[in-house]
């Protein structure tokens, strides 16, 4: 009998032990954004119906959030005990920092504020099985991996922007967007509420803003640069009522997200002027804009305009408790001001030099009003023009120059340069990508961003509050596409602004993104999955032309073909760079042991005479449009027909170019050809001519035959000509003329592959 009891007891222990080993969960931490410090330990905490939670009143909101998340996502009902204990720890210096300590018998969360505890909860949620997210957990108990995390953010300001002026999105989606920010420990939602194409906030004193300004007669279809432009003929619009805005702000506050409204001025104001024509300089009726761009109808500087704006801001201040109010200040053409009696009178009576100083007067006057109400302004870096308003914070988008200039003047700055932070740009060279405004911003470039400009001293860098990603929605009409453009780049931005740069590792990040995508699936968040895409580069090595294949994800196999057929599980395995001896079309894809993952990469390589030779350019490409550098102009690969910002197009802003190609020996030259982008809506102009010289002989001018197409081709044919060195001089188009987008600004030059036959 005793033996039977011992055997039964042994079997019971064995069964319990076996069950505990098979508990769901217990995953190795793959937290995004990566914590400041995490120490993964042996063992696991078992969460079940017997688990209790305890917290002080100061941390109640975050503790109740965790309790609700666990109970709503499972059949567990947490008791009142200290198995999971929230501890108010005033010795933690950073109010957003926390300590999360998962032990075999206890989970401790330490924070000095509820905000810090909230971020601890966000990390803890990533240690739980995904089924909690969609309330599908069936297990009676789950395991949580033992780990100790000490964490705090690198920057105070960690933001994401959303433009609802060009396209309007529902209240539910705005809340979903806020949830995504909170999940990634971002603390600011920059809500772009007014635009030329639509006014989106209810202002009770001026009802025409929502009755007239919130709706446009139709919307541009396709790209701005398409000729002729097409429109859908459908009335479009919408606005948020003040009650809806209050609801969204309360929702965000509960998630420690500050909502900063943007009320654009003096430019991007055509929708408001359509509602109230007297706000403009001409007093003439204008329509809410139906296409994108920069418009000449901006707010007049007469007192009536300021009275209107102060009334609007009074209602905005009643709704938004944020310390900051964003007033735009960008892309305000001065054409109307130059011919406006009221504006010229203002310049004279205020002793101003010109219209740029008038913009400074405008911004400073608004700033003084908001300061009198206890608020501060943020503006885009154009608010530097004519002098910076005394207490303004600058949001630097045209590169980092504005941030450097403002920080050196001891003004706070937020970095959001288009080169690294504009999520409306293309994120892949894949031809199936949805239409975008242009540019090329892949995941790795976002991840590489450092918000502290090298030009700043240690003292000046203290004025850098942080950074944010921007989503402008000219070409983003749906909520699903907003998510597609945001994810996964928002994941990279979350680590840029939260994580210590010393802890950042791109390969590790990509691995965590692959894991995080499963969470996005469960949360029904649409995301761009380019992890399994292949990228390629032509290289010259030891007089050989080679093609190197790369992919983001590690541990998978790349297979390729050179005969234009689609790669399959039996195709050639890539291991070392492929030798290229003739013009070919290469196709490749990533495979696991059973099937193809992701899309097929295809590259046509034109092995013309200049490939692999020496090339130099008198100036460097602009930092935002480096392409593949000078060598990319003769790498045998042409750029996209639709996008000027991929890795093959090189962009120069206002520079006269001199490009020299050295063959190393005398070579017969039959033709020189290239092409230029001509997207004038994006300030890009093909040059009027190209000067060509062979072996430093007299330069000869060749006109670029204009077809007024998006791409302008250039070709020169020779007969019986030999030479070693070809030099091309390409003058910039110059200054953009009046009446065009970007009037008065330097034109961009974008050049593609230079093909020598």
LINRA-V329892 format. One record per pair of residues at least 4 apart in sequence whose ideal C-beta (glycine too) atoms are under 7 Angstrom apart, sorted by the first residue. I is the first residue (numbers start at 0). J is the second residue. If there is no record, write none. Layout:
[[I | J] [I | J]]
//
This chain:
[[0 | 4] [1 | 5] [2 | 6] [3 | 7] [4 | 8] [5 | 9] [6 | 10] [7 | 11] [8 | 12] [9 | 13] [10 | 14] [11 | 15] [12 | 16] [13 | 17] [14 | 18] [15 | 19] [16 | 20] [17 | 21] [22 | 45] [22 | 140] [22 | 141] [22 | 142] [23 | 128] [23 | 138] [23 | 141] [24 | 127] [24 | 128] [24 | 141] [24 | 142] [24 | 143] [25 | 43] [25 | 142] [25 | 143] [25 | 144] [26 | 126] [26 | 144] [27 | 39] [27 | 144] [28 | 37] [28 | 39] [28 | 126] [28 | 144] [28 | 146] [29 | 511] [29 | 514] [30 | 34] [30 | 122] [30 | 125] [31 | 183] [31 | 490] [31 | 493] [31 | 494] [31 | 511] [31 | 515] [32 | 183] [32 | 184] [32 | 493] [32 | 494] [32 | 497] [32 | 498] [33 | 494] [33 | 498] [33 | 502] [34 | 122] [34 | 148] [34 | 150] [35 | 149] [35 | 150] [35 | 151] [35 | 499] [35 | 502] [36 | 148] [36 | 149] [37 | 146] [37 | 148] [38 | 146] [38 | 147] [39 | 144] [39 | 146] [40 | 145] [40 | 146] [40 | 147] [41 | 145] [42 | 103] [42 | 145] [43 | 103] [43 | 142] [43 | 143] [43 | 144] [43 | 145] [44 | 101] [44 | 102] [44 | 103] [44 | 106] [44 | 143] [44 | 145] [45 | 140] [45 | 142] [46 | 50] [46 | 75] [46 | 140] [46 | 141] [46 | 143] [47 | 75] [47 | 139] [47 | 140] [48 | 75] [48 | 76] [50 | 75] [50 | 77] [50 | 82] [50 | 83] [51 | 77] [51 | 78] [51 | 79] [51 | 80] [51 | 81] [51 | 82] [52 | 62] [52 | 66] [52 | 77] [52 | 82] [52 | 83] [53 | 79] [53 | 80] [53 | 81] [53 | 84] [54 | 58] [54 | 59] [54 | 62] [54 | 85] [55 | 85] [55 | 87] [57 | 87] [57 | 113] [58 | 62] [58 | 85] [58 | 87] [58 | 110] [58 | 113] [58 | 116] [59 | 63] [60 | 64] [60 | 113] [60 | 253] [61 | 65] [61 | 113] [61 | 116] [61 | 117] [61 | 120] [62 | 66] [62 | 85] [62 | 116] [63 | 67] [64 | 68] [64 | 117] [64 | 120] [65 | 69] [65 | 120] [65 | 123] [66 | 70] [66 | 77] [67 | 71] [68 | 72] [68 | 124] [68 | 131] [69 | 73] [69 | 75] [69 | 77] [69 | 131] [70 | 75] [70 | 76] [70 | 77] [71 | 134] [72 | 130] [72 | 131] [72 | 132] [72 | 134] [72 | 136] [73 | 131] [73 | 136] [82 | 105] [82 | 106] [83 | 106] [84 | 105] [84 | 107] [85 | 108] [85 | 116] [86 | 107] [86 | 108] [86 | 109] [88 | 109] [88 | 110] [88 | 111] [89 | 111] [91 | 96] [91 | 109] [91 | 110] [91 | 111] [91 | 115] [93 | 151] [94 | 111] [94 | 112] [94 | 114] [94 | 115] [95 | 114] [95 | 115] [95 | 118] [95 | 151] [95 | 152] [96 | 115] [96 | 150] [96 | 151] [97 | 108] [97 | 109] [97 | 110] [97 | 115] [97 | 116] [97 | 118] [97 | 119] [97 | 150] [98 | 109] [98 | 148] [98 | 149] [99 | 108] [99 | 119] [99 | 122] [99 | 123] [99 | 148] [100 | 107] [100 | 147] [101 | 106] [101 | 143] [101 | 144] [101 | 145] [101 | 146] [102 | 145] [103 | 145] [108 | 116] [108 | 119] [110 | 115] [110 | 116] [110 | 119] [111 | 115] [113 | 117] [114 | 118] [114 | 255] [115 | 119] [116 | 120] [117 | 121] [117 | 255] [118 | 122] [118 | 184] [119 | 123] [120 | 124] [121 | 182] [121 | 184] [122 | 148] [122 | 150] [123 | 127] [126 | 143] [126 | 144] [127 | 131] [127 | 143] [128 | 136] [128 | 141] [129 | 517] [129 | 518] [129 | 521] [130 | 135] [130 | 136] [131 | 136] [132 | 518] [132 | 521] [132 | 522] [133 | 521] [152 | 157] [152 | 184] [152 | 496] [152 | 497] [153 | 496] [153 | 497] [153 | 498] [153 | 499] [154 | 450] [154 | 464] [154 | 465] [154 | 466] [154 | 496] [155 | 464] [155 | 465] [156 | 187] [156 | 413] [156 | 464] [156 | 465] [157 | 184] [157 | 185] [157 | 186] [157 | 187] [157 | 465] [157 | 496] [157 | 497] [158 | 185] [158 | 187] [158 | 189] [158 | 465] [158 | 467] [159 | 180] [159 | 185] [159 | 188] [159 | 189] [159 | 467] [159 | 468] [159 | 489] [160 | 189] [160 | 191] [160 | 467] [160 | 468] [160 | 469] [160 | 470] [161 | 176] [161 | 190] [161 | 191] [161 | 470] [162 | 191] [162 | 470] [162 | 471] [162 | 472] [163 | 167] [163 | 168] [163 | 191] [163 | 192] [163 | 199] [164 | 191] [164 | 192] [164 | 193] [164 | 194] [164 | 196] [164 | 197] [164 | 199] [165 | 194] [165 | 196] [165 | 291] [165 | 471] [165 | 472] [165 | 473] [166 | 472] [166 | 475] [166 | 476] [167 | 197] [167 | 199] [167 | 236] [167 | 237] [168 | 172] [168 | 173] [168 | 478] [168 | 481] [170 | 174] [170 | 243] [170 | 246] [170 | 247] [171 | 175] [172 | 176] [172 | 478] [173 | 177] [173 | 247] [174 | 178] [174 | 247] [174 | 250] [175 | 179] [176 | 180] [177 | 181] [177 | 188] [177 | 250] [177 | 251] [177 | 254] [177 | 256] [178 | 182] [178 | 254] [179 | 183] [179 | 489] [179 | 524] [180 | 185] [180 | 188] [180 | 256] [181 | 254] [181 | 255] [181 | 256] [183 | 489] [183 | 490] [183 | 493] [184 | 493] [184 | 497] [185 | 493] [186 | 255] [186 | 256] [186 | 257] [187 | 256] [187 | 257] [187 | 259] [187 | 467] [188 | 251] [188 | 256] [188 | 258] [189 | 259] [189 | 261] [189 | 325] [189 | 467] [190 | 258] [190 | 259] [190 | 260] [190 | 261] [191 | 261] [192 | 199] [192 | 200] [192 | 260] [192 | 261] [192 | 262] [193 | 198] [193 | 199] [193 | 200] [193 | 262] [193 | 263] [193 | 270] [193 | 271] [194 | 263] [194 | 267] [194 | 270] [195 | 267] [195 | 269] [195 | 270] [195 | 288] [195 | 294] [196 | 215] [196 | 270] [196 | 287] [196 | 288] [197 | 213] [197 | 215] [197 | 236] [197 | 270] [197 | 287] [198 | 208] [198 | 209] [198 | 212] [198 | 213] [198 | 238] [198 | 270] [198 | 271] [198 | 274] [199 | 213] [199 | 238] [199 | 239] [200 | 238] [200 | 239] [200 | 244] [201 | 209] [201 | 238] [201 | 239] [201 | 240] [201 | 241] [202 | 208] [202 | 311] [202 | 314] [203 | 314] [204 | 310] [204 | 314] [205 | 275] [205 | 311] [206 | 210] [207 | 211] [207 | 212] [207 | 274] [207 | 275] [208 | 212] [208 | 271] [208 | 274] [209 | 213] [209 | 238] [211 | 273] [211 | 274] [212 | 270] [212 | 271] [212 | 273] [212 | 274] [212 | 287] [213 | 236] [213 | 237] [213 | 238] [214 | 234] [214 | 235] [214 | 236] [214 | 287] [215 | 235] [215 | 236] [215 | 287] [215 | 288] [215 | 289] [216 | 234] [216 | 286] [216 | 289] [217 | 230] [217 | 231] [217 | 232] [217 | 233] [217 | 289] [218 | 230] [218 | 231] [218 | 233] [218 | 235] [218 | 289] [219 | 223] [219 | 228] [219 | 230] [219 | 289] [219 | 290] [219 | 291] [220 | 229] [220 | 230] [220 | 231] [221 | 225] [221 | 229] [222 | 434] [223 | 290] [223 | 291] [223 | 292] [223 | 680] [224 | 678] [224 | 680] [224 | 681] [224 | 709] [225 | 229] [226 | 707] [228 | 290] [230 | 289] [239 | 243] [239 | 244] [241 | 245] [241 | 318] [242 | 246] [243 | 247] [244 | 248] [244 | 318] [245 | 249] [245 | 318] [246 | 250] [247 | 251] [247 | 258] [248 | 252] [248 | 258] [248 | 318] [248 | 319] [249 | 253] [251 | 256] [251 | 258] [257 | 321] [258 | 319] [258 | 321] [259 | 321] [259 | 323] [259 | 325] [260 | 315] [260 | 319] [260 | 324] [260 | 325] [261 | 325] [261 | 327] [262 | 311] [262 | 312] [262 | 315] [262 | 326] [263 | 267] [263 | 268] [263 | 327] [264 | 268] [264 | 298] [264 | 308] [264 | 326] [264 | 327] [264 | 365] [265 | 297] [265 | 298] [265 | 331] [265 | 358] [265 | 361] [266 | 297] [266 | 327] [266 | 329] [266 | 330] [266 | 331] [267 | 327] [267 | 330] [268 | 272] [268 | 297] [268 | 298] [269 | 273] [269 | 285] [269 | 287] [269 | 288] [269 | 294] [269 | 296] [270 | 274] [270 | 287] [271 | 275] [271 | 278] [272 | 276] [272 | 278] [272 | 279] [272 | 285] [272 | 296] [273 | 285] [273 | 286] [273 | 287] [276 | 282] [276 | 283] [276 | 284] [276 | 285] [277 | 282] [277 | 303] [278 | 298] [278 | 299] [278 | 304] [278 | 307] [279 | 285] [279 | 296] [279 | 299] [280 | 299] [280 | 335] [280 | 336] [280 | 339] [280 | 341] [280 | 342] [281 | 335] [285 | 296] [288 | 294] [291 | 473] [292 | 680] [292 | 740] [293 | 330] [293 | 332] [293 | 740] [295 | 332] [295 | 334] [295 | 335] [296 | 335] [297 | 331] [297 | 332] [297 | 335] [298 | 304] [299 | 304] [299 | 339] [299 | 341] [299 | 342] [300 | 304] [300 | 341] [300 | 342] [300 | 345] [300 | 357] [300 | 361] [301 | 341] [302 | 306] [303 | 307] [304 | 308] [305 | 309] [305 | 364] [306 | 310] [307 | 311] [308 | 312] [308 | 365] [309 | 313] [309 | 368] [311 | 315] [312 | 316] [312 | 324] [312 | 368] [312 | 369] [313 | 317] [314 | 318] [315 | 319] [315 | 324] [316 | 372] [316 | 374] [322 | 374] [322 | 375] [323 | 375] [323 | 377] [323 | 392] [324 | 369] [324 | 374] [324 | 376] [325 | 377] [326 | 362] [326 | 365] [326 | 376] [326 | 378] [327 | 378] [327 | 379] [328 | 362] [328 | 378] [328 | 379] [328 | 381] [328 | 382] [329 | 379] [329 | 381] [330 | 381] [331 | 358] [331 | 381] [332 | 742] [333 | 337] [333 | 354] [335 | 339] [336 | 342] [336 | 354] [336 | 357] [337 | 354] [339 | 343] [340 | 344] [341 | 345] [342 | 346] [342 | 357] [343 | 347] [344 | 348] [345 | 349] [345 | 357] [346 | 351] [346 | 357] [349 | 360] [351 | 356] [351 | 357] [351 | 360] [352 | 356] [354 | 358] [355 | 359] [355 | 384] [355 | 385] [356 | 360] [356 | 385] [356 | 386] [357 | 361] [358 | 362] [358 | 384] [358 | 385] [359 | 363] [359 | 384] [359 | 385] [359 | 386] [359 | 388] [360 | 364] [361 | 365] [362 | 366] [362 | 378] [362 | 382] [362 | 388] [363 | 367] [363 | 388] [364 | 368] [365 | 369] [365 | 376] [366 | 370] [366 | 376] [366 | 388] [366 | 389] [366 | 390] [366 | 391] [367 | 371] [368 | 372] [369 | 374] [369 | 375] [369 | 376] [370 | 374] [370 | 390] [375 | 390] [375 | 392] [376 | 388] [376 | 391] [377 | 392] [377 | 394] [378 | 382] [378 | 391] [378 | 393] [378 | 394] [379 | 394] [379 | 396] [380 | 393] [380 | 394] [380 | 395] [380 | 396] [380 | 397] [380 | 401] [382 | 387] [382 | 388] [382 | 391] [382 | 393] [383 | 387] [383 | 393] [383 | 401] [383 | 404] [383 | 405] [387 | 391] [387 | 405] [387 | 408] [387 | 410] [391 | 410] [392 | 410] [392 | 411] [392 | 412] [392 | 413] [393 | 401] [393 | 402] [393 | 405] [393 | 410] [393 | 412] [394 | 413] [394 | 415] [395 | 399] [395 | 401] [395 | 402] [395 | 412] [395 | 414] [395 | 415] [395 | 416] [396 | 415] [396 | 416] [396 | 417] [397 | 401] [398 | 416] [398 | 418] [398 | 622] [399 | 403] [399 | 414] [399 | 416] [399 | 452] [400 | 404] [401 | 405] [402 | 406] [402 | 412] [402 | 414] [402 | 452] [403 | 407] [403 | 452] [403 | 454] [403 | 455] [404 | 408] [405 | 410] [405 | 412] [406 | 410] [406 | 412] [406 | 455] [406 | 459] [406 | 462] [406 | 463] [407 | 459] [409 | 462] [410 | 462] [411 | 462] [411 | 464] [412 | 462] [412 | 463] [412 | 464] [413 | 464] [413 | 465] [413 | 466] [413 | 467] [414 | 450] [414 | 463] [414 | 466] [415 | 420] [415 | 466] [415 | 467] [415 | 469] [416 | 420] [417 | 421] [417 | 438] [417 | 623] [418 | 622] [418 | 623] [419 | 440] [419 | 444] [419 | 445] [419 | 448] [420 | 466] [420 | 467] [420 | 468] [420 | 469] [421 | 438] [421 | 440] [421 | 469] [422 | 440] [422 | 468] [422 | 469] [422 | 470] [422 | 484] [422 | 485] [422 | 488] [423 | 435] [423 | 436] [423 | 470] [423 | 471] [423 | 474] [423 | 475] [423 | 484] [424 | 435] [424 | 436] [424 | 437] [424 | 438] [424 | 439] [424 | 440] [424 | 644] [425 | 432] [425 | 435] [425 | 438] [425 | 439] [425 | 642] [425 | 644] [426 | 440] [426 | 441] [426 | 442] [426 | 488] [426 | 527] [426 | 529] [427 | 432] [427 | 441] [427 | 527] [427 | 529] [427 | 532] [428 | 639] [428 | 645] [429 | 532] [429 | 598] [431 | 598] [433 | 480] [434 | 474] [435 | 474] [436 | 473] [436 | 474] [437 | 642] [437 | 643] [437 | 644] [437 | 681] [438 | 644] [439 | 642] [439 | 644] [439 | 645] [439 | 646] [440 | 444] [440 | 445] [442 | 446] [442 | 487] [442 | 488] [442 | 491] [442 | 529] [443 | 447] [443 | 505] [445 | 488] [445 | 491] [445 | 492] [446 | 491] [446 | 494] [446 | 495] [446 | 505] [446 | 508] [448 | 495] [449 | 500] [450 | 463] [450 | 465] [450 | 466] [450 | 495] [451 | 455] [451 | 460] [451 | 463] [455 | 459] [455 | 460] [456 | 460] [465 | 496] [466 | 495] [466 | 496] [468 | 488] [468 | 489] [468 | 492] [470 | 475] [470 | 481] [470 | 484] [470 | 485] [472 | 481] [475 | 480] [475 | 481] [475 | 484] [476 | 480] [478 | 482] [479 | 483] [479 | 525] [480 | 484] [481 | 485] [482 | 486] [482 | 524] [482 | 525] [482 | 526] [483 | 525] [483 | 526] [483 | 527] [485 | 489] [486 | 490] [486 | 519] [486 | 524] [486 | 526] [486 | 527] [487 | 491] [487 | 512] [487 | 526] [487 | 527] [488 | 492] [489 | 493] [490 | 512] [490 | 515] [491 | 495] [492 | 496] [493 | 497] [494 | 498] [494 | 503] [494 | 508] [498 | 502] [498 | 503] [504 | 508] [505 | 509] [506 | 510] [506 | 553] [507 | 511] [508 | 512] [509 | 513] [509 | 530] [509 | 551] [509 | 552] [510 | 514] [511 | 515] [512 | 516] [512 | 530] [513 | 530] [513 | 552] [515 | 519] [516 | 520] [516 | 526] [516 | 528] [517 | 521] [518 | 522] [519 | 524] [519 | 526] [530 | 551] [530 | 552] [531 | 550] [531 | 552] [531 | 589] [531 | 596] [531 | 597] [532 | 550] [532 | 597] [532 | 598] [532 | 600] [533 | 548] [533 | 550] [533 | 557] [533 | 587] [533 | 588] [533 | 589] [533 | 600] [534 | 549] [535 | 546] [535 | 547] [535 | 548] [535 | 600] [535 | 602] [536 | 547] [537 | 544] [537 | 546] [537 | 604] [537 | 634] [537 | 635] [537 | 636] [538 | 545] [538 | 547] [538 | 576] [539 | 544] [539 | 611] [540 | 545] [543 | 578] [544 | 579] [544 | 606] [544 | 610] [544 | 611] [545 | 576] [545 | 577] [545 | 578] [545 | 579] [546 | 576] [546 | 577] [546 | 579] [546 | 585] [546 | 604] [547 | 576] [548 | 557] [548 | 559] [548 | 573] [548 | 587] [550 | 555] [550 | 557] [550 | 589] [552 | 589] [555 | 589] [555 | 590] [555 | 591] [555 | 596] [556 | 572] [556 | 590] [557 | 573] [557 | 587] [557 | 589] [558 | 566] [558 | 570] [558 | 571] [558 | 572] [558 | 573] [558 | 587] [558 | 588] [558 | 590] [559 | 566] [559 | 570] [559 | 571] [559 | 573] [559 | 585] [559 | 586] [559 | 587] [560 | 564] [560 | 566] [560 | 570] [560 | 571] [560 | 586] [561 | 583] [561 | 585] [563 | 584] [563 | 586] [565 | 586] [565 | 599] [566 | 570] [566 | 586] [566 | 587] [566 | 588] [566 | 599] [568 | 590] [573 | 587] [579 | 583] [579 | 604] [579 | 606] [581 | 606] [582 | 604] [582 | 605] [582 | 606] [583 | 604] [584 | 601] [584 | 603] [585 | 602] [585 | 604] [586 | 599] [586 | 600] [586 | 601] [587 | 600] [588 | 595] [588 | 597] [588 | 599] [588 | 600] [589 | 596] [589 | 597] [590 | 594] [590 | 595] [590 | 596] [591 | 596] [602 | 636] [604 | 635] [604 | 636] [605 | 635] [605 | 754] [606 | 610] [606 | 635] [607 | 635] [607 | 754] [607 | 755] [607 | 756] [608 | 666] [608 | 755] [608 | 756] [609 | 633] [609 | 660] [609 | 753] [609 | 755] [610 | 633] [610 | 634] [610 | 635] [612 | 633] [612 | 660] [612 | 661] [612 | 662] [612 | 663] [613 | 661] [613 | 663] [614 | 629] [614 | 630] [614 | 632] [614 | 633] [614 | 658] [614 | 659] [614 | 660] [615 | 629] [615 | 659] [616 | 629] [616 | 656] [616 | 658] [617 | 656] [617 | 657] [618 | 651] [618 | 654] [618 | 656] [620 | 624] [620 | 625] [620 | 626] [620 | 649] [620 | 650] [620 | 651] [621 | 650] [621 | 651] [621 | 652] [623 | 650] [624 | 644] [624 | 648] [624 | 649] [624 | 650] [626 | 631] [626 | 646] [626 | 647] [626 | 648] [626 | 649] [627 | 631] [627 | 634] [627 | 646] [627 | 647] [630 | 634] [631 | 646] [631 | 647] [631 | 649] [632 | 649] [632 | 658] [632 | 750] [632 | 752] [632 | 753] [633 | 660] [633 | 753] [636 | 647] [636 | 752] [637 | 647] [637 | 751] [637 | 752] [638 | 645] [638 | 647] [638 | 648] [638 | 751] [638 | 752] [639 | 645] [640 | 710] [643 | 648] [643 | 650] [643 | 676] [643 | 678] [643 | 683] [643 | 749] [644 | 648] [647 | 751] [647 | 752] [648 | 676] [648 | 749] [648 | 751] [649 | 749] [649 | 750] [650 | 747] [650 | 749] [651 | 656] [651 | 747] [651 | 748] [652 | 745] [652 | 747] [653 | 731] [653 | 745] [653 | 746] [654 | 731] [655 | 730] [655 | 731] [656 | 729] [656 | 748] [657 | 726] [657 | 728] [658 | 727] [659 | 724] [659 | 726] [660 | 725] [660 | 753] [660 | 755] [661 | 723] [661 | 724] [662 | 666] [662 | 723] [664 | 723] [665 | 721] [665 | 722] [665 | 723] [666 | 721] [666 | 722] [666 | 723] [667 | 721] [668 | 693] [668 | 717] [668 | 720] [668 | 721] [668 | 722] [668 | 725] [668 | 755] [669 | 716] [669 | 717] [669 | 756] [670 | 714] [670 | 715] [670 | 716] [670 | 717] [670 | 756] [671 | 691] [671 | 715] [671 | 725] [671 | 753] [671 | 755] [672 | 713] [672 | 714] [672 | 754] [673 | 713] [673 | 750] [673 | 751] [673 | 752] [673 | 753] [673 | 754] [674 | 710] [674 | 711] [674 | 712] [674 | 713] [674 | 751] [675 | 685] [675 | 686] [675 | 703] [675 | 711] [675 | 713] [675 | 748] [675 | 749] [675 | 750] [676 | 683] [676 | 710] [676 | 749] [677 | 683] [677 | 684] [677 | 685] [677 | 708] [677 | 709] [677 | 710] [677 | 711] [678 | 683] [678 | 709] [679 | 683] [679 | 684] [679 | 739] [679 | 740] [680 | 740] [682 | 735] [682 | 740] [682 | 741] [682 | 744] [682 | 746] [682 | 747] [683 | 747] [683 | 749] [684 | 732] [684 | 746] [685 | 703] [685 | 705] [685 | 711] [686 | 703] [686 | 729] [686 | 730] [686 | 731] [686 | 732] [686 | 748] [687 | 702] [687 | 703] [687 | 732] [688 | 700] [688 | 701] [688 | 702] [688 | 703] [688 | 730] [689 | 701] [689 | 703] [689 | 713] [689 | 727] [689 | 729] [690 | 698] [690 | 699] [690 | 700] [690 | 727] [690 | 728] [691 | 698] [691 | 699] [691 | 701] [691 | 715] [691 | 727] [692 | 696] [692 | 697] [692 | 698] [692 | 726] [693 | 720] [693 | 722] [693 | 725] [694 | 722] [694 | 723] [694 | 724] [695 | 724] [698 | 728] [701 | 715] [703 | 711] [703 | 713] [705 | 711] [706 | 711] [725 | 755] [729 | 748] [731 | 746] [731 | 748] [732 | 746] [732 | 748] [733 | 746] [734 | 743] [734 | 745] [735 | 739] [735 | 741] [735 | 742] [735 | 743] [735 | 744] [735 | 746] [736 | 742] [737 | 742] [738 | 742]]
//
